[in-house]
C-alpha cells in the first residue's frame, strides 16, 4: 500500500501550466528524487503535498496516521534558546509523556491506584521502545554529522544562515518521521556533511522525497526518480543514472514524434493558407478541422539556455589583494579563526575558499570587500580593483516586483531592451522577466542575480555559493563563464564537482586556521 497517492494533479501558476492530469505515488520503502528544470514545479509539488498550496485539480491522499517530516527552511527560531535545547525539543512529545508518567507515579505513592500504575507503565514502554533515554546520544550523533556539535551553547539567534539551515535539518531528522520531504537539503552543507547526510538517507528505513540539483548526491540516496517535464510527472525505477538513461531514450523517441508532427502541422497550414479561397476551399476547411482536432505536442524545453558572460575591466595591478595577519568575525571576543590568515590574490587568479559551514568563508569575503571590519590585521586592495559580487541570499526589495523592474531600479540609464536581453542570456524567458519574484523558483531568482552581474564590468568576481538552486545546464554554463573570465575569481562553493579540474589555481582551506 502506498503511503502517498496523487491522482489527476493539475495546477497553473501565473501563465505557466506546471502539471496537467499528473500522478505520483510513494511506497513505504521508496527513496525518491525529484528532478526537473528550474521552474518546472518541484518546490510547488512539495508545497502541494504539505497542504501549503491547494492545487487547481487533483487528489492528494496520505496514508492515515503517517508522520511526515518536512524541511521548513523558514521555521521560527526564537532568541533565548540554545542550539542544544532546540535539538532536544525534537523529543518534546516524549518529554511531555515522561512528565505525565512521573506525575502518575508520584500520585500513586500517596493514592495507590492500579489504573495509574498501568498508565505509567504504558508510557514507560513507549519511552523505552523509542530509545528516549538514549536521546542525548542521538542528538550528539546528528549534530556531529551536520557539523553543529560545537554550537550547543550558542543562542539560535546568533547563527549564520547556513548554521540555521543545518540546525533545522538536524531537528527534523531527530523527530524520526515515517516520511521525509526535503527541498534542496545540501544547499548549505559542506562535503563531509553532505557525505554524512547521504549515508543517513541511504540507511533511512522510511520513505522520502528529495529535491536536489546535486546529481551525485541523488545518485547515492535514491532508488526511484520522478521527473517533472512537459506538465507531467514520470516515474523511473532505479538509480538516477539509470533514470537519466531511460529519460534520454524517451526524449529521443518523443523528439522524433514532435518533429514528425511539426512537419505535418506545417504542411497542413500551408495547404490551408494556399487553398482557403477557390476551388479547393472545401478541402482546406476539412484540413482546418483536422488541425483543430490534433493534440499538439509541446517542445521538450521552453526554458532558455543560459549564455553567461561577465564583462571585464582591465587592471595594471599584478597583486589585487594582500591579506596580512587577518582575524575575522563579528565580535572582538569571538574571532572565527584561531590563526590569522596570510595570502594574496593575483590578477587573473582563480581561488576557491573552502571550510565547513560557519567557519567564516562568507565573513572572509565580506571583510576583504570592506563590508565588515577586520578584528585584526589588514587587507590591502589595489586601487584599480573593481569587484562584482554574488551573495547567496535570495532577498529582494519587494517580492512582488519583477526581475525587469528590479534591474531598471538598479540600472536607471539602461534601456529596457538591453535589460531584457541580459535576463534572456541568464536563462530567463520574456514572461519570467516580467513576473513577480514571488512567482519565480529559487533557480530562476538565482538567474536574476547572474543577470545583474552581467551588467557590471569588473576585474574581480566574488561569488558566495552561486550554484545553489541552479539546474545542471546553467551550472555548466556558469563554470565556463568563470573559466574564461580574464580577471580574478574568489569562489565559495560546497560543490566540489563544480570547481574540480585545472581551472582553479588555489584552494584556500580556512579550516586550517581554526
C-alpha positions as CSV (number, residue, x, y, z in Angstrom):
1,X,0.0,0.0,0.0
2,X,1.4,3.4,-0.9
3,X,1.9,6.0,1.8
4,X,1.1,8.7,-0.7
5,X,-1.1,8.7,-3.8
6,X,-1.5,11.7,-6.1
7,X,-4.1,11.5,-9.0
8,X,-5.3,13.9,-11.6
9,X,-3.0,16.7,-10.4
10,X,-3.4,19.9,-12.5
11,X,-2.1,23.3,-11.4
12,X,-1.4,26.6,-13.2
13,X,0.9,29.3,-11.7
14,X,0.5,32.7,-13.3
15,X,0.7,31.9,-17.1
16,X,2.6,28.6,-16.7
17,X,0.9,25.2,-16.6
18,X,3.0,23.2,-14.1
19,X,1.0,19.9,-14.2
20,X,-1.8,18.5,-16.3
21,X,-3.5,15.4,-15.0
22,X,-0.3,14.3,-13.4
23,X,0.1,11.4,-11.0
24,X,2.6,10.3,-8.3
25,X,2.8,7.5,-5.7
26,X,5.2,6.9,-2.9
27,X,5.7,3.4,-1.5
28,X,6.8,2.7,2.1
29,X,10.4,1.9,1.1
30,X,10.7,4.5,-1.8
31,X,13.8,6.8,-1.6
32,X,12.6,9.2,-4.3
33,X,14.4,12.0,-6.0
34,X,12.6,14.8,-7.8
35,X,14.3,16.3,-10.8
36,X,13.3,18.9,-13.4
37,X,14.4,22.2,-14.9
38,X,14.3,25.4,-12.9
39,X,10.7,26.5,-12.7
40,X,9.3,23.1,-13.6
41,X,7.3,22.9,-10.4
42,X,9.5,20.8,-8.0
43,X,9.1,23.0,-4.9
44,X,5.5,23.7,-5.7
45,X,4.9,20.0,-5.7
46,X,6.3,19.7,-2.1
47,X,4.1,22.6,-1.1
48,X,1.1,20.9,-2.5
49,X,1.9,17.7,-0.7
50,X,2.2,19.5,2.6
51,X,-1.0,21.5,2.1
52,X,0.6,24.9,1.7
53,X,-0.8,25.2,-1.8
54,X,-4.2,23.9,-2.9
55,X,-3.9,22.6,-6.5
56,X,-6.4,23.6,-9.2
57,X,-7.4,19.9,-9.5
58,X,-6.4,16.6,-8.2
59,X,-6.5,14.3,-5.2
60,X,-3.6,14.1,-2.6
61,X,-4.1,11.2,-0.3
62,X,-1.7,10.3,2.5
63,X,-1.9,7.0,4.4
64,X,-3.8,7.6,7.6
65,X,-1.7,8.2,10.7
66,X,1.5,8.7,8.7
67,X,4.1,11.0,10.4
68,X,5.6,13.5,7.9
69,X,8.8,15.4,8.4
70,X,9.1,18.5,6.2
71,X,12.3,20.5,6.0
72,X,11.0,24.1,6.5
73,X,13.9,26.5,5.9
74,X,11.7,29.3,7.4
75,X,10.9,27.6,10.7
76,X,10.8,30.0,13.6
77,X,13.9,30.2,15.8
78,X,13.1,32.2,18.9
79,X,16.0,34.1,20.7
80,X,16.9,32.9,24.1
81,X,17.0,29.2,23.1
82,X,20.3,27.4,22.8
83,X,21.2,25.1,19.9
84,X,21.2,22.1,22.2
85,X,17.8,23.0,23.7
86,X,16.4,23.5,20.2
87,X,17.5,20.0,19.2
88,X,16.2,18.5,22.4
89,X,12.8,19.9,21.6
90,X,12.6,17.3,18.8
91,X,11.7,14.9,21.6
92,X,9.1,17.2,23.1
93,X,6.2,14.8,22.8
94,X,8.2,12.1,24.7
95,X,9.5,14.7,27.2
96,X,5.8,15.6,28.0
97,X,4.9,11.9,28.2
98,X,7.7,11.4,30.7
99,X,6.3,14.2,32.8
100,X,2.9,12.6,32.8
101,X,4.4,9.3,33.8
102,X,6.3,10.8,36.7
103,X,3.1,12.5,37.8
104,X,1.2,9.2,37.8
105,X,4.0,7.6,39.8
106,X,4.0,10.5,42.3
107,X,0.2,10.3,42.7
108,X,0.3,6.6,43.1
109,X,2.8,6.9,46.0
110,X,0.1,8.7,48.1
111,X,-3.0,7.3,46.4
112,X,-2.4,3.7,45.3
113,X,-4.5,3.0,42.2
114,X,-3.8,0.2,39.7
115,X,-5.1,2.3,36.8
116,X,-2.5,5.0,37.5
117,X,0.2,2.3,37.6
118,X,-1.0,0.8,34.3
119,X,-0.9,4.2,32.6
120,X,2.6,4.9,33.9
121,X,3.7,1.5,32.7
122,X,2.4,2.0,29.3
123,X,4.2,5.3,28.9
124,X,7.4,3.7,30.2
125,X,7.2,1.0,27.5
126,X,6.7,3.8,24.9
127,X,9.7,5.7,26.1
128,X,11.9,2.6,26.0
129,X,10.7,1.5,22.6
130,X,11.6,4.9,21.1
131,X,15.0,5.0,22.8
132,X,14.0,8.1,24.8
133,X,16.7,7.6,27.4
134,X,19.4,7.5,24.7
135,X,18.2,10.7,23.1
136,X,21.3,12.7,24.0
137,X,23.4,10.2,22.1
138,X,21.1,10.5,19.1
139,X,21.3,14.3,19.3
140,X,25.1,14.2,19.5
141,X,25.4,11.9,16.5
142,X,23.2,14.0,14.3
143,X,24.8,17.3,15.5
144,X,28.2,15.9,14.8
145,X,27.3,14.6,11.4
146,X,26.0,18.0,10.3
147,X,28.8,20.0,11.9
148,X,26.9,21.8,14.7
149,X,28.1,19.9,17.8
150,X,30.4,22.8,18.7
151,X,27.4,25.2,18.7
152,X,25.5,23.7,21.6
153,X,25.8,26.7,23.9
154,X,25.1,29.3,21.2
155,X,21.8,31.1,21.1
156,X,19.9,30.2,17.9
157,X,19.5,33.9,17.0
158,X,23.3,34.2,16.6
159,X,23.7,31.5,13.9
160,X,24.6,32.2,10.3
161,X,22.2,31.3,7.5
162,X,24.0,28.0,6.8
163,X,24.2,27.1,10.5
164,X,20.5,27.9,10.9
165,X,19.6,25.6,8.0
166,X,21.6,22.8,9.4
167,X,20.0,23.1,12.8
168,X,16.5,22.9,11.3
169,X,17.5,19.9,9.3
170,X,19.0,18.2,12.3
171,X,15.9,18.7,14.4
172,X,13.7,17.3,11.6
173,X,15.9,14.2,11.3
174,X,15.8,13.6,15.1
175,X,12.0,13.5,15.1
176,X,12.4,10.3,13.1
177,X,9.2,10.6,11.0
178,X,7.8,7.9,8.7
179,X,8.3,10.1,5.6
180,X,10.8,12.9,4.9
181,X,10.2,15.7,2.5
182,X,13.4,17.6,1.7
183,X,13.8,20.5,-0.7
184,X,17.5,21.2,-1.6
185,X,18.9,19.9,1.8
186,X,22.5,20.1,0.6
187,X,22.4,23.8,-0.3
188,X,24.2,24.9,2.9
189,X,26.2,21.7,3.6
190,X,29.9,21.1,3.1
191,X,31.2,18.0,1.5
192,X,31.8,16.0,4.7
193,X,28.3,16.9,5.9
194,X,26.8,16.0,2.6
195,X,28.5,12.6,2.8
196,X,27.0,12.1,6.3
197,X,23.5,13.1,5.2
198,X,23.8,10.8,2.1
199,X,24.7,7.8,4.4
200,X,21.9,8.7,6.8
201,X,19.3,8.9,4.0
202,X,20.6,5.7,2.2
203,X,20.0,3.8,5.5
204,X,16.7,5.5,6.4
205,X,14.1,2.8,7.0
206,X,11.1,5.0,6.0
207,X,10.3,6.7,2.7
208,X,11.5,10.1,1.5
209,X,11.1,12.6,-1.3
210,X,14.2,14.8,-2.0
211,X,14.5,17.7,-4.4
212,X,18.1,18.4,-5.4
213,X,20.2,19.7,-8.2
214,X,23.2,17.8,-6.8
215,X,23.0,14.7,-9.1
216,X,25.9,13.0,-7.3
217,X,24.0,13.2,-4.0
218,X,20.8,12.0,-5.6
219,X,22.6,9.0,-7.2
220,X,23.8,7.9,-3.8
221,X,20.5,8.0,-2.0
222,X,17.7,7.2,-4.4
223,X,16.0,4.0,-5.6
224,X,13.4,5.8,-7.8
225,X,13.2,9.1,-9.6
226,X,10.2,11.3,-10.5
227,X,10.9,13.7,-13.3
228,X,8.7,16.8,-13.9
229,X,8.6,17.7,-17.5
230,X,6.0,18.8,-20.1
231,X,3.5,19.4,-17.3
232,X,3.6,15.7,-16.3
233,X,5.4,13.6,-13.7
234,X,7.2,10.5,-15.0
235,X,8.4,7.8,-12.6
236,X,11.6,5.8,-13.1
237,X,12.7,2.9,-11.0
238,X,16.4,2.5,-10.1
239,X,19.2,4.9,-9.6
240,X,19.4,8.4,-11.0
241,X,22.0,7.3,-13.6
242,X,19.5,4.6,-14.8
243,X,16.7,7.1,-14.8
244,X,18.6,9.6,-16.9
245,X,19.5,6.9,-19.4
246,X,15.8,5.9,-19.7
247,X,14.8,9.6,-19.9
248,X,17.2,10.2,-22.7
249,X,15.8,7.3,-24.7
250,X,12.2,8.5,-24.0
251,X,13.2,12.1,-25.1
252,X,14.8,10.8,-28.3
253,X,11.5,9.0,-29.2
254,X,9.4,12.0,-28.2
255,X,11.6,14.4,-30.2
256,X,11.1,12.3,-33.3
257,X,7.3,12.3,-32.8
258,X,7.4,16.1,-32.1
259,X,9.4,16.8,-35.3
260,X,7.1,14.5,-37.3
261,X,4.0,16.2,-36.1
262,X,5.6,19.7,-36.7
263,X,6.2,18.7,-40.3
264,X,2.6,17.5,-40.6
265,X,1.3,20.7,-39.0
266,X,3.4,22.9,-41.3
267,X,2.2,21.0,-44.3
268,X,-1.5,21.4,-43.2
269,X,-1.1,25.1,-42.5
270,X,0.5,25.7,-45.9
271,X,-2.3,23.8,-47.7
272,X,-5.0,25.7,-45.8
273,X,-3.4,29.1,-46.4
274,X,-3.0,28.4,-50.1
275,X,-6.5,26.9,-50.7
276,X,-8.7,28.8,-48.2
277,X,-10.4,30.5,-51.2
278,X,-11.0,28.9,-54.5
279,X,-12.0,25.5,-55.9
280,X,-10.3,23.6,-53.0
281,X,-11.8,25.7,-50.2
282,X,-13.9,22.8,-49.0
283,X,-10.8,20.6,-48.8
284,X,-8.9,23.3,-47.0
285,X,-11.8,23.6,-44.5
286,X,-11.5,19.8,-43.9
287,X,-7.8,20.1,-43.3
288,X,-8.5,23.0,-40.8
289,X,-10.8,20.8,-38.8
290,X,-8.2,18.0,-38.9
291,X,-5.7,20.5,-37.5
292,X,-8.0,21.7,-34.8
293,X,-8.5,18.1,-33.6
294,X,-4.8,17.4,-33.3
295,X,-3.3,17.2,-29.8
296,X,-0.2,19.3,-30.4
297,X,2.9,18.1,-28.7
298,X,5.0,20.6,-26.6
299,X,8.7,21.2,-27.3
300,X,10.9,19.3,-24.8
301,X,12.0,22.5,-23.1
302,X,10.6,26.0,-23.1
303,X,13.4,27.2,-20.9
304,X,16.1,29.4,-22.4
305,X,19.6,28.1,-22.3
306,X,21.9,30.4,-20.4
307,X,24.7,32.2,-22.2
308,X,26.6,33.8,-19.3
309,X,29.5,36.2,-19.9
310,X,30.9,38.6,-17.3
311,X,32.3,41.9,-18.6
312,X,35.9,42.7,-17.8
313,X,37.6,45.9,-16.7
314,X,41.4,45.9,-17.2
315,X,43.8,46.5,-14.4
316,X,47.6,47.1,-14.5
317,X,48.0,45.8,-10.9
318,X,49.6,42.3,-10.6
319,X,48.5,41.9,-6.9
320,X,44.9,42.8,-6.3
321,X,44.6,41.8,-2.6
322,X,47.2,41.3,0.1
323,X,45.9,39.8,3.3
324,X,48.2,40.0,6.3
325,X,47.6,38.5,9.8
326,X,43.9,38.9,9.2
327,X,41.4,38.0,12.0
328,X,37.7,37.9,11.1
329,X,34.4,37.8,12.9
330,X,31.5,40.0,14.2
331,X,32.6,40.2,17.8
332,X,36.1,41.2,19.1
333,X,35.8,38.5,21.7
334,X,34.6,35.8,19.3
335,X,37.1,35.6,16.4
336,X,36.2,32.9,13.9
337,X,39.8,31.9,13.3
338,X,42.4,30.9,15.8
339,X,45.2,31.5,13.4
340,X,45.5,34.7,11.3
341,X,45.2,34.5,7.5
342,X,48.0,35.4,5.2
343,X,47.6,35.2,1.4
344,X,47.4,37.3,-1.8
345,X,45.2,37.4,-4.9
346,X,47.0,37.9,-8.2
347,X,45.5,39.3,-11.3
348,X,43.6,36.5,-13.2
349,X,44.0,34.1,-10.3
350,X,41.1,31.7,-9.6
351,X,40.7,30.9,-5.9
352,X,38.3,28.6,-4.1
353,X,37.6,29.2,-0.4
354,X,36.7,26.0,1.4
355,X,35.9,25.1,5.0
356,X,33.0,23.8,7.0
357,X,29.8,25.8,7.2
358,X,30.2,28.6,9.8
359,X,34.0,28.5,9.6
360,X,34.0,32.1,8.2
361,X,34.0,31.8,4.4
362,X,31.3,34.4,3.8
363,X,32.7,36.5,6.6
364,X,36.2,36.5,4.9
365,X,35.0,37.7,1.6
366,X,32.8,40.4,3.2
367,X,35.9,41.5,5.2
368,X,38.0,41.7,2.1
369,X,35.3,43.8,0.4
370,X,35.2,46.2,3.4
371,X,31.6,45.3,4.2
372,X,32.5,44.4,7.7
373,X,35.7,45.5,9.6
374,X,38.6,43.2,10.4
375,X,39.1,42.2,14.0
376,X,42.8,42.4,13.5
377,X,45.3,42.5,10.6
378,X,45.0,44.2,7.3
379,X,43.5,43.8,3.8
380,X,45.3,45.9,1.2
381,X,43.3,46.3,-2.0
382,X,44.9,47.6,-5.2
383,X,43.4,51.0,-6.3
384,X,42.4,49.6,-9.7
385,X,40.3,46.7,-8.2
386,X,36.6,46.7,-9.3
387,X,34.5,43.9,-7.8
388,X,31.4,42.1,-8.9
389,X,29.7,40.3,-6.0
390,X,27.2,37.4,-5.9
391,X,25.7,36.9,-2.5
392,X,23.8,33.7,-1.7
393,X,20.7,35.0,-0.1
394,X,17.6,35.5,-2.3
395,X,16.4,38.8,-0.8
396,X,14.7,41.4,-2.9
397,X,13.4,45.0,-2.1
398,X,9.9,43.9,-3.0
399,X,8.9,40.2,-3.7
400,X,6.1,41.4,-6.0
401,X,8.4,43.3,-8.3
402,X,9.6,41.7,-11.5
403,X,13.2,41.0,-12.5
404,X,12.9,43.7,-15.2
405,X,11.6,46.2,-12.6
406,X,14.4,45.3,-10.2
407,X,17.1,45.8,-12.8
408,X,15.6,49.0,-14.0
409,X,15.8,50.3,-10.5
410,X,19.5,49.2,-10.3
411,X,20.5,50.5,-13.7
412,X,18.4,53.5,-14.4
413,X,20.3,54.5,-17.6
414,X,20.0,51.1,-19.2
415,X,17.4,50.7,-21.9
416,X,14.6,48.1,-21.2
417,X,15.6,46.2,-24.3
418,X,19.2,45.7,-23.0
419,X,17.9,44.5,-19.6
420,X,15.6,42.0,-21.3
421,X,18.5,40.7,-23.4
422,X,20.6,40.2,-20.3
423,X,17.9,38.4,-18.5
424,X,17.5,36.2,-21.6
425,X,21.2,35.4,-21.6
426,X,20.9,34.4,-17.9
427,X,18.3,31.9,-19.0
428,X,15.0,33.6,-18.3
429,X,12.1,33.9,-20.7
430,X,10.4,37.2,-21.5
431,X,7.5,36.0,-19.4
432,X,9.7,35.2,-16.4
433,X,11.4,38.6,-16.7
434,X,8.0,40.3,-16.1
435,X,6.7,38.0,-13.3
436,X,7.0,38.9,-9.7
437,X,9.8,37.3,-7.7
438,X,7.2,35.6,-5.5
439,X,6.2,33.5,-8.5
440,X,9.7,32.5,-9.5
441,X,11.6,29.4,-8.3
442,X,14.9,29.6,-6.4
443,X,16.8,28.8,-9.6
444,X,15.0,31.5,-11.6
445,X,15.7,34.0,-8.9
446,X,19.4,33.0,-8.9
447,X,19.5,33.7,-12.6
448,X,18.3,37.2,-12.0
449,X,21.4,37.7,-9.7
450,X,23.6,36.4,-12.5
451,X,22.0,38.8,-14.9
452,X,22.7,41.6,-12.6
453,X,26.4,40.6,-12.5
454,X,26.5,40.6,-16.3
455,X,25.6,44.3,-16.2
456,X,28.7,45.1,-14.0
457,X,32.1,45.4,-15.5
458,X,34.8,44.2,-13.1
459,X,38.2,42.6,-12.7
460,X,37.4,40.6,-9.6
461,X,34.4,38.2,-9.4
462,X,33.4,37.3,-5.8
463,X,30.8,34.5,-5.7
464,X,29.3,33.1,-2.5
465,X,27.6,29.7,-3.2
466,X,26.4,30.7,-6.7
467,X,25.3,27.1,-7.7
468,X,22.6,26.8,-5.0
469,X,19.2,26.3,-6.8
470,X,20.7,26.2,-10.3
471,X,19.9,23.4,-12.8
472,X,22.8,21.4,-14.3
473,X,22.9,23.2,-17.6
474,X,23.1,26.7,-16.0
475,X,25.8,25.5,-13.6
476,X,27.9,24.2,-16.5
477,X,27.4,27.5,-18.4
478,X,28.4,29.4,-15.3
479,X,31.5,27.3,-14.8
480,X,32.6,28.1,-18.4
481,X,32.0,31.8,-17.9
482,X,34.2,31.8,-14.8
483,X,36.9,29.8,-16.6
484,X,37.2,32.3,-19.5
485,X,36.9,35.4,-17.3
486,X,40.2,37.3,-17.7
487,X,40.2,38.7,-14.1
488,X,40.4,37.1,-10.7
489,X,37.8,34.9,-9.2
490,X,37.1,34.3,-5.5
491,X,34.6,31.4,-5.2
492,X,32.9,29.9,-2.2
493,X,31.2,26.7,-3.1
494,X,30.2,23.4,-1.3
495,X,30.1,21.6,-4.6
496,X,33.5,20.1,-5.2
497,X,32.4,18.8,-8.6
498,X,31.7,22.4,-9.7
499,X,35.3,23.6,-9.1
500,X,37.1,20.4,-9.8
501,X,39.7,20.5,-12.6
502,X,42.7,22.5,-13.6
503,X,40.9,25.8,-14.0
504,X,41.3,26.6,-10.2
505,X,44.7,27.9,-9.3
506,X,44.4,27.9,-5.5
507,X,42.3,26.2,-2.8
508,X,42.2,28.2,0.4
509,X,41.1,26.0,3.2
510,X,40.4,28.3,6.1
511,X,39.7,25.3,8.4
512,X,43.5,25.1,8.8
513,X,43.3,28.4,10.7
514,X,40.7,27.1,13.2
